């Protein structure tokens, strides 16, 4: 069962894993795959498996260890307290996200938006994203299946609160479709 939290207010950035050491540090699995992002976070919020929110909690220290962030929260004072938050979701208030630089974006800005072509014909709704190596990939639910659209500057013409206008090469949707006929 998926843990529920206010998605309009918070961004899911990770999940508390095992305690690290005796002083209350906890390893956090970073959903973006970039644990160094945690170095910029001053406060985090926890969500337990029942959906109860605790926080924001001040971050005392953070360091990267392999593919994990090792985080010390001000209210987690020892190993026992760190064990108690194992499995909790780690959330960040959207308003606390660092400003993006030109050419950068947050994945959640694309989620739920309509993808339309240059003629305003609806292709579908962005349901998820993933990193495809060379660029990020939008996964678009067409109603009949899914298509994958690379996030390339020359493809994305305009973006508003509700939609993304794209100019895609002929055949791209058919090549990247899972069930289109």
Secondary structure by P-SEA (a helix, b strand, c coil): cccccccccccccccccccccccbbbbbbcccccccccccccbbbbbcccccccccccccccccccccccccccccccaaaaaaaccbbbbcccccccccccccccccccccbbbbccccccccccccccccccbbbbbcccccbbbbbcccccccccccccbbbbbcccccccccccccc
